[in-house]
Amino acid sequence: MVRSTLRGIVYGGAAHFTARYISTDGSVWFHDGITTGSRCVEEGNLNSMDVASLNHARGKTALTLVYGREE
């Protein structure tokens, strides 16, 4: 059986997109090119976050989930 893990979320609204990246250790990073420039901002660990809070990020709604295959 192939296992996949959540690795990213793309958010959108008001003709602008933002994203969260989830690293292999569960760290959640936020990126918005307008407000964070070329840097990602660490928001915490996926294991300690409320899953419902992932539906929205700074006024944007989740549009796409990105999964990575685990070996």
N, CA, C and O atoms as CSV, one atom per row, in Angstrom:
chain,resi,resn,atom,element,x,y,z
A,1,MET,N,N,0.831,-1.173,0.000
A,1,MET,CA,C,0.000,0.000,0.000
A,1,MET,C,C,0.886,1.251,0.000
A,1,MET,O,O,1.869,1.330,0.738
A,2,VAL,N,N,0.531,2.198,-0.818
A,2,VAL,CA,C,1.267,3.459,-0.905
A,2,VAL,C,C,0.678,4.431,0.111
A,2,VAL,O,O,-0.538,4.613,0.181
A,3,ARG,N,N,1.556,5.053,0.898
A,3,ARG,CA,C,1.142,6.053,1.873
A,3,ARG,C,C,1.543,7.429,1.391
A,3,ARG,O,O,2.626,7.614,0.836
A,4,SER,N,N,0.671,8.389,1.604
A,4,SER,CA,C,1.009,9.767,1.257
A,4,SER,C,C,0.770,10.656,2.473
A,4,SER,O,O,-0.054,10.357,3.337
A,5,THR,N,N,1.510,11.747,2.510
A,5,THR,CA,C,1.455,12.669,3.634
A,5,THR,C,C,1.226,14.080,3.118
A,5,THR,O,O,1.766,14.467,2.081
A,6,LEU,N,N,0.425,14.845,3.846
A,6,LEU,CA,C,0.186,16.237,3.482
A,6,LEU,C,C,1.498,17.010,3.519
A,6,LEU,O,O,2.202,17.000,4.529
A,7,ARG,N,N,1.825,17.679,2.417
A,7,ARG,CA,C,3.074,18.433,2.317
A,7,ARG,C,C,2.860,19.910,2.015
A,7,ARG,O,O,3.781,20.714,2.164
A,8,GLY,N,N,1.651,20.275,1.592
A,8,GLY,CA,C,1.417,21.682,1.306
A,8,GLY,C,C,-0.048,21.988,1.096
A,8,GLY,O,O,-0.845,21.102,0.787
A,9,ILE,N,N,-0.392,23.252,1.267
A,9,ILE,CA,C,-1.753,23.733,1.041
A,9,ILE,C,C,-1.648,25.059,0.305
A,9,ILE,O,O,-0.883,25.939,0.700
A,10,VAL,N,N,-2.417,25.197,-0.764
A,10,VAL,CA,C,-2.473,26.451,-1.513
A,10,VAL,C,C,-3.785,27.134,-1.151
A,10,VAL,O,O,-4.849,26.517,-1.172
A,11,TYR,N,N,-3.692,28.416,-0.818
A,11,TYR,CA,C,-4.855,29.208,-0.421
A,11,TYR,C,C,-5.088,30.300,-1.454
A,11,TYR,O,O,-4.151,30.741,-2.120
A,12,GLY,N,N,-6.340,30.738,-1.587
A,12,GLY,CA,C,-6.628,31.798,-2.536
A,12,GLY,C,C,-7.777,32.661,-2.083
A,12,GLY,O,O,-8.590,32.265,-1.247
A,13,GLY,N,N,-7.828,33.849,-2.652
A,13,GLY,CA,C,-8.891,34.795,-2.384
A,13,GLY,C,C,-8.451,36.173,-2.828
A,13,GLY,O,O,-7.274,36.517,-2.715
A,14,ALA,N,N,-9.383,36.963,-3.333
A,14,ALA,CA,C,-9.103,38.333,-3.773
A,14,ALA,C,C,-7.965,38.376,-4.792
A,14,ALA,O,O,-7.093,39.243,-4.721
A,15,ALA,N,N,-7.976,37.431,-5.744
A,15,ALA,CA,C,-6.999,37.373,-6.839
A,15,ALA,C,C,-5.556,37.275,-6.346
A,15,ALA,O,O,-4.641,37.809,-6.973
A,16,HIS,N,N,-5.359,36.584,-5.213
A,16,HIS,CA,C,-4.014,36.423,-4.653
A,16,HIS,C,C,-3.900,35.043,-4.018
A,16,HIS,O,O,-4.846,34.562,-3.396
A,17,PHE,N,N,-2.746,34.412,-4.175
A,17,PHE,CA,C,-2.520,33.076,-3.631
A,17,PHE,C,C,-1.427,33.102,-2.568
A,17,PHE,O,O,-0.464,33.862,-2.668
A,18,THR,N,N,-1.592,32.260,-1.549
A,18,THR,CA,C,-0.581,32.055,-0.516
A,18,THR,C,C,-0.433,30.551,-0.326
A,18,THR,O,O,-1.176,29.771,-0.922
A,19,ALA,N,N,0.519,30.145,0.496
A,19,ALA,CA,C,0.721,28.704,0.673
A,19,ALA,C,C,1.294,28.385,2.045
A,19,ALA,O,O,1.928,29.215,2.696
A,20,ARG,N,N,1.044,27.158,2.451
A,20,ARG,CA,C,1.709,26.576,3.612
A,20,ARG,C,C,2.457,25.345,3.127
A,20,ARG,O,O,1.944,24.556,2.333
A,21,TYR,N,N,3.666,25.200,3.614
A,21,TYR,CA,C,4.501,24.038,3.318
A,21,TYR,C,C,4.673,23.262,4.611
A,21,TYR,O,O,4.947,23.852,5.656
A,22,ILE,N,N,4.516,21.942,4.554
A,22,ILE,CA,C,4.712,21.094,5.724
A,22,ILE,C,C,5.962,20.257,5.482
A,22,ILE,O,O,5.996,19.439,4.562
A,23,SER,N,N,6.988,20.459,6.305
A,23,SER,CA,C,8.248,19.732,6.138
A,23,SER,C,C,8.117,18.309,6.676
A,23,SER,O,O,7.125,17.967,7.319
A,24,THR,N,N,9.113,17.500,6.410
A,24,THR,CA,C,9.058,16.088,6.809
A,24,THR,C,C,9.007,15.905,8.321
A,24,THR,O,O,8.553,14.863,8.794
A,25,ASP,N,N,9.462,16.896,9.092
A,25,ASP,CA,C,9.384,16.782,10.554
A,25,ASP,C,C,8.086,17.364,11.111
A,25,ASP,O,O,7.901,17.416,12.327
A,26,GLY,N,N,7.181,17.806,10.220
A,26,GLY,CA,C,5.881,18.325,10.634
A,26,GLY,C,C,5.832,19.824,10.839
A,26,GLY,O,O,4.776,20.357,11.180
A,27,SER,N,N,6.942,20.522,10.641
A,27,SER,CA,C,6.940,21.979,10.772
A,27,SER,C,C,6.078,22.586,9.671
A,27,SER,O,O,6.147,22.175,8.513
A,28,VAL,N,N,5.266,23.570,10.050
A,28,VAL,CA,C,4.375,24.240,9.098
A,28,VAL,C,C,4.930,25.632,8.836
A,28,VAL,O,O,5.179,26.405,9.762
A,29,TRP,N,N,5.117,25.936,7.554
A,29,TRP,CA,C,5.690,27.208,7.124
A,29,TRP,C,C,4.689,27.941,6.237
A,29,TRP,O,O,4.067,27.328,5.369
A,30,PHE,N,N,4.529,29.245,6.445
A,30,PHE,CA,C,3.614,30.066,5.656
A,30,PHE,C,C,4.409,30.931,4.692
A,30,PHE,O,O,5.474,31.448,5.029
A,31,HIS,N,N,3.866,31.080,3.469
A,31,HIS,CA,C,4.505,31.961,2.483
A,31,HIS,C,C,3.465,32.795,1.759
A,31,HIS,O,O,2.454,32.284,1.279
A,32,ASP,N,N,3.737,34.090,1.691
A,32,ASP,CA,C,2.940,35.043,0.925
A,32,ASP,C,C,3.942,36.025,0.338
A,32,ASP,O,O,4.526,36.836,1.057
A,33,GLY,N,N,4.133,35.947,-0.959
A,33,GLY,CA,C,5.151,36.766,-1.606
A,33,GLY,C,C,5.020,38.255,-1.342
A,33,GLY,O,O,6.020,38.973,-1.353
A,34,ILE,N,N,3.809,38.730,-1.105
A,34,ILE,CA,C,3.611,40.159,-0.855
A,34,ILE,C,C,4.061,40.535,0.556
A,34,ILE,O,O,4.756,41.533,0.743
A,35,THR,N,N,3.665,39.737,1.546
A,35,THR,CA,C,3.969,40.110,2.932
A,35,THR,C,C,5.255,39.496,3.477
A,35,THR,O,O,5.902,40.090,4.339
A,36,THR,N,N,5.633,38.320,2.989
A,36,THR,CA,C,6.839,37.673,3.523
A,36,THR,C,C,8.010,37.721,2.549
A,36,THR,O,O,9.111,37.280,2.877
A,37,GLY,N,N,7.778,38.253,1.357
A,37,GLY,CA,C,8.846,38.338,0.360
A,37,GLY,C,C,9.323,36.953,-0.038
A,37,GLY,O,O,8.518,36.090,-0.386
A,38,SER,N,N,10.611,36.741,0.012
A,38,SER,CA,C,11.164,35.438,-0.384
A,38,SER,C,C,11.329,34.499,0.809
A,38,SER,O,O,11.895,33.415,0.669
A,39,ARG,N,N,10.843,34.905,1.973
A,39,ARG,CA,C,11.005,34.099,3.187
A,39,ARG,C,C,9.714,33.393,3.581
A,39,ARG,O,O,8.618,33.890,3.319
A,40,CYS,N,N,9.850,32.245,4.202
A,40,CYS,CA,C,8.725,31.528,4.800
A,40,CYS,C,C,8.750,31.787,6.300
A,40,CYS,O,O,9.818,31.940,6.894
A,41,VAL,N,N,7.571,31.836,6.908
A,41,VAL,CA,C,7.444,32.090,8.337
A,41,VAL,C,C,6.955,30.814,9.010
A,41,VAL,O,O,5.915,30.268,8.640
A,42,GLU,N,N,7.707,30.342,9.999
A,42,GLU,CA,C,7.303,29.118,10.694
A,42,GLU,C,C,6.100,29.408,11.586
A,42,GLU,O,O,6.081,30.390,12.329
A,43,GLU,N,N,5.086,28.528,11.497
A,43,GLU,CA,C,3.855,28.713,12.266
A,43,GLU,C,C,3.675,27.686,13.377
A,43,GLU,O,O,2.796,27.850,14.223
A,44,GLY,N,N,4.466,26.658,13.395
A,44,GLY,CA,C,4.325,25.639,14.428
A,44,GLY,C,C,4.485,24.252,13.842
A,44,GLY,O,O,5.043,24.081,12.758
A,45,ASN,N,N,3.986,23.258,14.576
A,45,ASN,CA,C,4.082,21.873,14.136
A,45,ASN,C,C,2.694,21.336,13.829
A,45,ASN,O,O,1.744,21.589,14.570
A,46,LEU,N,N,2.581,20.601,12.747
A,46,LEU,CA,C,1.298,20.064,12.309
A,46,LEU,C,C,0.630,19.235,13.399
A,46,LEU,O,O,-0.592,19.269,13.541
A,47,ASN,N,N,1.415,18.495,14.166
A,47,ASN,CA,C,0.858,17.624,15.203
A,47,ASN,C,C,0.216,18.385,16.354
A,47,ASN,O,O,-0.610,17.823,17.072
A,48,SER,N,N,0.576,19.645,16.543
A,48,SER,CA,C,0.006,20.431,17.636
A,48,SER,C,C,-0.999,21.474,17.151
A,48,SER,O,O,-1.509,22.262,17.947
A,49,MET,N,N,-1.285,21.483,15.849
A,49,MET,CA,C,-2.241,22.445,15.292
A,49,MET,C,C,-3.627,21.827,15.199
A,49,MET,O,O,-3.767,20.620,14.999
A,50,ASP,N,N,-4.644,22.659,15.344
A,50,ASP,CA,C,-6.021,22.232,15.137
A,50,ASP,C,C,-6.222,22.054,13.631
A,50,ASP,O,O,-5.989,22.983,12.858
A,51,VAL,N,N,-6.647,20.877,13.222
A,51,VAL,CA,C,-6.794,20.570,11.794
A,51,VAL,C,C,-7.725,21.569,11.107
A,51,VAL,O,O,-7.478,21.953,9.964
A,52,ALA,N,N,-8.783,21.991,11.784
A,52,ALA,CA,C,-9.726,22.941,11.191
A,52,ALA,C,C,-9.050,24.272,10.869
A,52,ALA,O,O,-9.489,24.978,9.962
A,53,SER,N,N,-7.995,24.624,11.593
A,53,SER,CA,C,-7.305,25.895,11.341
A,53,SER,C,C,-6.566,25.887,10.008
A,53,SER,O,O,-6.173,26.945,9.515
A,54,LEU,N,N,-6.374,24.716,9.420
A,54,LEU,CA,C,-5.687,24.626,8.131
A,54,LEU,C,C,-6.596,24.992,6.958
A,54,LEU,O,O,-6.119,25.169,5.838
A,55,ASN,N,N,-7.909,25.107,7.208
A,55,ASN,CA,C,-8.852,25.456,6.145
A,55,ASN,C,C,-8.686,26.895,5.665
A,55,ASN,O,O,-9.061,27.228,4.541
A,56,HIS,N,N,-8.125,27.742,6.518
A,56,HIS,CA,C,-7.934,29.154,6.182
A,56,HIS,C,C,-6.556,29.609,6.642
A,56,HIS,O,O,-6.016,29.107,7.627
A,57,ALA,N,N,-6.006,30.554,5.922
A,57,ALA,CA,C,-4.723,31.145,6.302
A,57,ALA,C,C,-4.744,32.632,5.993
A,57,ALA,O,O,-4.756,33.039,4.831
A,58,ARG,N,N,-4.749,33.423,7.030
A,58,ARG,CA,C,-4.662,34.882,6.909
A,58,ARG,C,C,-5.652,35.447,5.893
A,58,ARG,O,O,-5.289,36.228,5.014
A,59,GLY,N,N,-6.906,35.032,6.037
A,59,GLY,CA,C,-7.979,35.556,5.203
A,59,GLY,C,C,-8.195,34.846,3.882
A,59,GLY,O,O,-9.090,35.221,3.125
A,60,LYS,N,N,-7.411,33.844,3.591
A,60,LYS,CA,C,-7.547,33.079,2.342
A,60,LYS,C,C,-8.103,31.691,2.658
A,60,LYS,O,O,-7.916,31.175,3.760
A,61,THR,N,N,-8.785,31.093,1.682
A,61,THR,CA,C,-9.404,29.775,1.832
A,61,THR,C,C,-8.576,28.715,1.120
A,61,THR,O,O,-8.054,28.949,0.030
A,62,ALA,N,N,-8.461,27.552,1.741
A,62,ALA,CA,C,-7.711,26.442,1.135
A,62,ALA,C,C,-8.354,26.034,-0.185
A,62,ALA,O,O,-9.564,25.824,-0.257
A,63,LEU,N,N,-7.533,25.924,-1.230
A,63,LEU,CA,C,-8.010,25.540,-2.557
A,63,LEU,C,C,-7.453,24.189,-3.000
A,63,LEU,O,O,-8.161,23.393,-3.616
A,64,THR,N,N,-6.199,23.938,-2.689
A,64,THR,CA,C,-5.523,22.732,-3.168
A,64,THR,C,C,-4.660,22.146,-2.057
A,64,THR,O,O,-3.946,22.867,-1.361
A,65,LEU,N,N,-4.736,20.834,-1.904
A,65,LEU,CA,C,-3.867,20.117,-0.971
A,65,LEU,C,C,-2.812,19.388,-1.780
A,65,LEU,O,O,-3.117,18.802,-2.819
A,66,VAL,N,N,-1.578,19.420,-1.312
A,66,VAL,CA,C,-0.472,18.760,-1.999
A,66,VAL,C,C,0.041,17.641,-1.097
A,66,VAL,O,O,0.389,17.870,0.061
A,67,TYR,N,N,0.082,16.432,-1.645
A,67,TYR,CA,C,0.542,15.272,-0.883
A,67,TYR,C,C,1.841,14.747,-1.470
A,67,TYR,O,O,2.075,14.838,-2.675
A,68,GLY,N,N,2.675,14.203,-0.612
A,68,GLY,CA,C,3.917,13.580,-1.039
A,68,GLY,C,C,3.880,12.101,-0.708
A,68,GLY,O,O,3.335,11.700,0.320
A,69,ARG,N,N,4.447,11.308,-1.562
A,69,ARG,CA,C,4.474,9.855,-1.376
A,69,ARG,C,C,5.553,9.475,-0.368
A,69,ARG,O,O,6.682,9.962,-0.436
A,70,GLU,N,N,5.199,8.612,0.554
A,70,GLU,CA,C,6.167,8.102,1.523
A,70,GLU,C,C,6.687,6.771,1.040
A,70,GLU,O,O,5.928,5.941,0.539
A,71,GLU,N,N,7.972,6.569,1.189
A,71,GLU,CA,C,8.590,5.297,0.778
A,71,GLU,C,C,8.593,4.327,1.929
A,71,GLU,O,O,9.069,3.201,1.787
